[in-house]
Amino acid sequence: MKVEIKIDRSCMETTVTICAKELTDEISDLAEKLQADDPRFLIGIDEERAVILDTQQVIRIFALKQKVIAVVQNVAGPAPATREYALKLRLYELEERLPDKQFVRISHSEIINLKKVRDFDLSFAGSIQVRFIDGSTTFVSRRYVAKIKHTLGL
């Protein structure tokens, strides 16, 4: 796919034109993503407060006891601490809304932010351990190992 960007100072509104030989699923997906609202934040619930969460600070999102929890890096303060917030959205809804190049599902109950991963430990037979920048760990379920390896180019 060839990408061209033209800067025109007289342009009043950004316009994206897709020129293709035929309409394919890839082009339809691209057009849909371009037209969709780009959610850069989520709403987390902290006791009785609704808090705007920047997706760039989300480390991981997981389901636990019928609740969806987002672990968010707290950038304020000297040490990178984390906080947990309840989310009203389901994991499948989050998977659709979050950028798919940055967030990836690793199990039936967890989505991770690849930009917040320190490393992947491949030494476990049939699974992969994920270590995050905050020191926490989780495992890729066996069902998702092939998908993660493909995403990482392994």
Backbone as numpy.savetxt, mean C-alpha at the origin, in Angstrom:
# Nx Ny Nz CAx CAy CAz Cx Cy Cz
5.70 0.17 -23.10 4.85 1.33 -23.10 5.75 2.57 -23.10
5.45 3.50 -23.95 6.19 4.75 -24.07 5.44 5.83 -23.30
6.14 6.63 -22.51 5.53 7.70 -21.74 6.14 9.02 -22.18
5.30 9.98 -22.50 5.72 11.31 -22.93 5.12 12.35 -22.01
5.91 13.33 -21.61 5.41 14.44 -20.80 5.78 15.73 -21.53
4.79 16.57 -21.75 5.01 17.85 -22.40 4.62 18.96 -21.43
5.52 19.89 -21.21 5.26 21.02 -20.34 4.83 22.20 -21.20
3.65 22.73 -20.91 3.10 23.88 -21.64 2.59 24.87 -20.61
3.28 25.97 -20.45 2.93 26.96 -19.42 1.55 27.59 -19.65
1.04 27.52 -20.87 -0.27 28.09 -21.16 -1.41 27.11 -20.82
-1.07 25.90 -20.49 -2.06 24.87 -20.17 -2.75 25.20 -18.85
-4.07 25.23 -18.86 -4.84 25.58 -17.66 -5.21 24.36 -16.82
-5.33 23.21 -17.46 -5.70 21.98 -16.76 -4.88 20.82 -17.32
-4.40 19.96 -16.43 -3.62 18.80 -16.87 -4.54 17.84 -17.60
-4.09 17.40 -18.78 -4.84 16.46 -19.60 -3.95 15.27 -19.92
-4.48 14.06 -19.78 -3.75 12.85 -20.12 -4.43 12.22 -21.32
-3.65 11.95 -22.37 -4.17 11.30 -23.56 -3.45 9.96 -23.73
-4.22 8.91 -23.92 -3.65 7.58 -24.16 -3.86 7.26 -25.63
-2.78 7.02 -26.33 -2.85 6.68 -27.74 -2.42 5.22 -27.89
-3.33 4.37 -28.38 -3.03 2.95 -28.46 -3.65 2.35 -29.72
-3.10 1.23 -30.13 -3.59 0.52 -31.31 -4.98 -0.06 -31.06
-5.19 -0.56 -29.84 -6.48 -1.13 -29.46 -6.67 -1.00 -27.96
-7.92 -1.14 -27.51 -8.24 -1.07 -26.10 -7.97 -2.43 -25.46
-7.03 -2.46 -24.52 -6.69 -3.70 -23.82 -7.06 -3.56 -22.34
-6.98 -4.65 -21.61 -7.24 -4.60 -20.16 -6.25 -3.68 -19.47
-4.99 -3.72 -19.90 -3.96 -2.88 -19.31 -4.30 -1.40 -19.49
-4.76 -1.02 -20.67 -5.11 0.37 -20.94 -6.35 0.77 -20.15
-7.32 -0.12 -20.06 -8.53 0.16 -19.27 -8.17 0.37 -17.81
-7.30 -0.49 -17.27 -6.86 -0.34 -15.87 -6.13 0.98 -15.66
-5.26 1.33 -16.60 -4.52 2.58 -16.50 -5.46 3.78 -16.51
-6.42 3.79 -17.42 -7.39 4.88 -17.50 -8.20 4.98 -16.21
-8.60 3.83 -15.66 -9.37 3.81 -14.42 -8.56 4.39 -13.27
-7.29 4.03 -13.19 -6.43 4.55 -12.12 -6.20 6.05 -12.26
-6.07 6.52 -13.48 -5.87 7.95 -13.70 -7.11 8.76 -13.32
-8.29 8.20 -13.54 -9.53 8.90 -13.25 -9.94 8.80 -11.79
-9.46 7.80 -11.10 -9.85 7.59 -9.71 -9.23 8.64 -8.81
-9.92 8.90 -7.74 -9.34 9.78 -6.72 -8.13 9.08 -6.13
-7.09 9.83 -5.87 -5.87 9.25 -5.32 -5.87 9.44 -3.80
-6.33 8.44 -3.05 -6.40 8.61 -1.60 -4.99 8.61 -0.99
-4.53 9.75 -0.55 -3.22 9.86 0.06 -3.31 9.70 1.58
-4.53 9.57 2.07 -4.70 9.41 3.50 -5.86 8.47 3.79
-5.87 7.99 5.00 -6.96 7.15 5.49 -7.47 7.80 6.77
-8.64 7.41 7.21 -9.18 7.89 8.48 -9.05 6.77 9.49
-8.29 7.04 10.56 -8.12 6.09 11.64 -8.88 6.54 12.86
-9.35 5.59 13.64 -10.09 5.90 14.86 -9.20 5.62 16.05
-9.01 6.64 16.88 -8.21 6.54 18.09 -9.10 6.96 19.25
-9.62 5.97 19.97 -10.60 6.18 21.03 -11.81 6.92 20.47
-12.01 8.17 20.78 -13.17 8.91 20.31 -12.80 9.93 19.23
-11.61 9.82 18.66 -11.17 10.79 17.67 -10.98 10.12 16.31
-11.32 10.85 15.26 -11.01 10.42 13.90 -9.74 11.15 13.49
-8.74 10.39 13.08 -7.42 10.96 12.77 -7.11 10.71 11.30
-6.62 11.74 10.62 -6.21 11.58 9.23 -4.83 10.93 9.22
-4.73 9.79 8.54 -3.48 9.04 8.47 -2.87 9.19 7.07
-1.61 9.55 7.02 -0.89 9.64 5.75 -0.47 8.23 5.37
-0.86 7.78 4.17 -0.53 6.41 3.76 0.97 6.18 3.69
1.75 7.25 3.51 3.20 7.10 3.46 3.77 6.68 4.81
3.05 6.93 5.89 3.50 6.58 7.23 2.95 5.24 7.73
2.04 4.64 6.97 1.47 3.35 7.36 2.51 2.26 7.14
2.77 1.47 8.17 3.73 0.36 8.09 3.02 -0.90 7.61
1.90 -1.20 8.25 1.14 -2.39 7.89 -0.31 -2.23 8.34
-1.16 -3.03 7.73 -2.59 -3.03 8.07 -2.99 -4.49 8.21
-3.65 -4.81 9.32 -4.03 -6.21 9.54 -5.40 -6.31 10.21
-6.01 -7.46 10.05 -7.30 -7.75 10.67 -7.05 -8.55 11.94
-7.74 -8.18 13.00 -7.61 -8.87 14.28 -8.93 -8.76 15.02
-9.53 -9.88 15.34 -10.78 -9.93 16.10 -11.86 -9.03 15.48
-12.14 -9.24 14.21 -13.19 -8.52 13.50 -12.93 -7.01 13.36
-11.69 -6.57 13.58 -11.32 -5.17 13.41 -10.16 -5.07 12.45
-10.06 -3.97 11.75 -8.93 -3.70 10.87 -8.08 -2.63 11.54
-6.80 -2.94 11.71 -5.87 -2.08 12.43 -4.77 -1.60 11.49
-4.46 -0.30 11.57 -3.32 0.25 10.83 -2.23 0.60 11.82
-1.02 0.11 11.56 0.14 0.47 12.38 0.84 1.60 11.63
0.95 2.74 12.30 1.46 3.96 11.66 2.71 4.43 12.37
3.71 4.80 11.58 4.94 5.34 12.13 4.67 6.75 12.62
4.99 7.00 13.88 4.83 8.32 14.47 6.10 9.10 14.21
6.06 10.05 13.30 7.27 10.78 12.92 7.65 11.85 13.93
6.74 12.21 14.82 7.06 13.19 15.85 7.88 12.54 16.96
8.83 13.25 17.47 9.65 12.72 18.56 10.97 12.19 18.06
11.89 11.91 18.99 13.24 11.49 18.60 13.31 10.07 18.03
12.54 9.15 18.56 12.58 7.76 18.10 11.36 7.47 17.25
11.52 6.68 16.18 10.36 6.36 15.35 9.44 5.35 16.01
8.53 5.83 16.86 7.57 4.97 17.54 6.39 4.72 16.61
5.55 3.77 16.98 4.36 3.48 16.18 3.11 3.63 17.02
1.99 3.85 16.32 0.68 3.89 16.96 -0.26 3.03 16.15
-1.28 2.52 16.79 -2.28 1.71 16.10 -3.61 2.45 16.06
-4.26 2.38 14.90 -5.55 3.01 14.70 -6.51 1.99 14.09
-7.76 2.03 14.52 -8.79 1.19 13.92 -9.26 1.86 12.63
-9.53 1.07 11.62 -10.03 1.58 10.35 -11.44 1.06 10.12
-12.25 1.84 9.45 -13.62 1.43 9.14 -13.69 0.59 7.86
-12.67 0.67 7.01 -12.67 -0.06 5.75 -12.24 -1.50 5.96
-12.69 -2.39 5.09 -12.27 -3.79 5.08 -10.96 -3.91 4.33
-10.23 -5.01 4.54 -8.95 -5.20 3.87 -9.08 -5.18 2.35
-10.12 -5.80 1.81 -10.26 -5.82 0.35 -10.51 -4.41 -0.19
-11.20 -3.56 0.58 -11.42 -2.17 0.16 -10.11 -1.38 0.20
-9.32 -1.63 1.23 -8.03 -0.96 1.34 -7.09 -1.40 0.22
-7.11 -2.68 -0.09 -6.27 -3.23 -1.14 -6.58 -2.55 -2.48
-7.84 -2.23 -2.71 -8.24 -1.54 -3.94 -7.84 -0.07 -3.93
-7.87 0.57 -2.77 -7.61 2.01 -2.68 -6.14 2.38 -2.58
-5.35 1.52 -1.96 -3.93 1.84 -1.73 -3.11 1.61 -3.00
-2.03 2.38 -3.18 -1.19 2.20 -4.37 -0.60 0.79 -4.43
-0.87 0.07 -5.53 -0.46 -1.34 -5.61 1.03 -1.53 -5.83
1.76 -0.50 -6.13 3.22 -0.61 -6.25 3.88 -0.49 -4.89
3.16 0.07 -3.93 3.71 0.31 -2.60 3.13 -0.64 -1.55
1.85 -0.97 -1.65 1.20 -1.83 -0.67 0.89 -3.17 -1.31
1.19 -4.24 -0.58 0.97 -5.58 -1.11 0.38 -6.47 -0.02
-0.54 -7.31 -0.44 -1.17 -8.25 0.51 -0.24 -9.43 0.69
0.00 -9.81 1.96 0.90 -10.93 2.24 0.19 -12.10 2.89
-1.07 -11.90 3.24 -1.87 -12.99 3.81 -3.33 -12.61 3.72
-4.18 -13.51 4.12 -5.62 -13.26 4.13 -5.94 -12.07 5.03
-5.10 -11.83 6.04 -5.43 -10.82 7.05 -4.41 -9.68 7.16
-3.54 -9.50 6.14 -2.53 -8.45 6.28 -2.06 -7.87 4.95
-1.90 -6.54 4.97 -1.34 -5.78 3.86 -0.14 -5.01 4.42
0.97 -4.99 3.66 2.15 -4.27 4.15 2.56 -3.17 3.18
3.27 -2.19 3.72 3.85 -1.10 2.94 5.29 -1.48 2.63
5.59 -1.74 1.36 6.94 -2.18 0.97 8.00 -1.13 1.30
7.62 0.14 1.35 8.58 1.19 1.67 8.96 1.21 3.15
8.25 0.46 3.96 8.53 0.40 5.40 9.16 -0.93 5.81
9.54 -1.74 4.83 10.17 -3.03 5.11 11.67 -2.86 5.17
12.28 -3.39 6.24 13.75 -3.36 6.35 14.35 -4.46 5.49
13.82 -5.71 5.66 14.31 -6.82 4.84 13.34 -7.99 4.88
13.58 -8.93 3.98 12.82 -10.17 3.91 13.78 -11.31 4.21
13.43 -12.15 5.19 14.24 -13.30 5.55 13.70 -14.52 4.82
14.47 -15.01 3.87 14.04 -16.14 3.03 14.45 -17.49 3.58
15.06 -17.52 4.77 15.60 -18.77 5.31 14.53 -19.72 5.86
13.32 -19.25 6.02 12.25 -20.09 6.55 11.71 -20.98 5.44
11.58 -22.25 5.71 11.10 -23.21 4.70 9.63 -22.94 4.39
9.34 -22.59 3.14 7.97 -22.40 2.71 7.35 -21.07 3.07
8.09 -20.19 3.73 7.54 -18.90 4.10 8.62 -17.84 4.04
8.24 -16.61 4.25 9.17 -15.48 4.26 8.84 -14.63 5.48
9.86 -14.27 6.24 9.65 -13.38 7.37 9.92 -11.95 6.90
9.04 -11.03 7.30 9.17 -9.62 6.95 9.59 -8.86 8.20
10.67 -8.07 8.09 11.11 -7.22 9.19 10.89 -5.77 8.77
10.21 -5.03 9.62 9.88 -3.65 9.33 10.89 -2.69 9.96
10.85 -1.44 9.53 11.80 -0.44 10.03 11.64 -0.16 11.52
10.46 -0.46 12.08 10.25 -0.24 13.51 10.70 -1.44 14.35
11.22 -2.49 13.70 11.70 -3.67 14.41 10.68 -4.79 14.51
9.43 -4.54 14.19 8.42 -5.59 14.25 8.59 -6.55 13.08
7.99 -7.73 13.22 8.08 -8.75 12.18 6.72 -9.39 11.94
6.59 -10.00 10.78 5.41 -10.78 10.44 5.84 -11.80 9.39
4.94 -12.67 9.01 5.27 -13.69 8.02 4.33 -13.59 6.82
4.87 -13.89 5.65 4.07 -14.02 4.45 3.44 -15.41 4.51
2.13 -15.50 4.31 1.51 -16.81 4.34 1.94 -17.60 3.10
1.94 -18.90 3.23 2.41 -19.77 2.13 1.66 -19.51 0.83
0.40 -19.20 0.95 -0.43 -18.94 -0.22 0.04 -17.70 -1.01
0.71 -16.76 -0.33 1.13 -15.50 -0.96 2.63 -15.45 -1.25
3.38 -16.48 -0.94 4.84 -16.48 -1.13 5.21 -16.25 -2.60
4.57 -16.97 -3.51 4.89 -16.82 -4.94 4.60 -15.40 -5.42
3.50 -14.82 -4.96 3.14 -13.45 -5.35 4.18 -12.45 -4.86
4.64 -12.61 -3.62 5.65 -11.70 -3.07 6.96 -11.85 -3.81
7.36 -13.08 -4.07 8.61 -13.30 -4.80 8.53 -12.66 -6.19
7.39 -12.78 -6.83 7.22 -12.16 -8.15 7.28 -10.64 -8.04
6.61 -10.07 -7.03 6.61 -8.63 -6.82 8.03 -8.11 -6.58
8.82 -8.87 -5.83 10.19 -8.47 -5.49 11.19 -8.83 -6.58
10.76 -9.60 -7.55 11.67 -10.02 -8.62 12.62 -11.12 -8.19
12.19 -11.97 -7.27 13.03 -13.07 -6.77 12.76 -14.36 -7.52
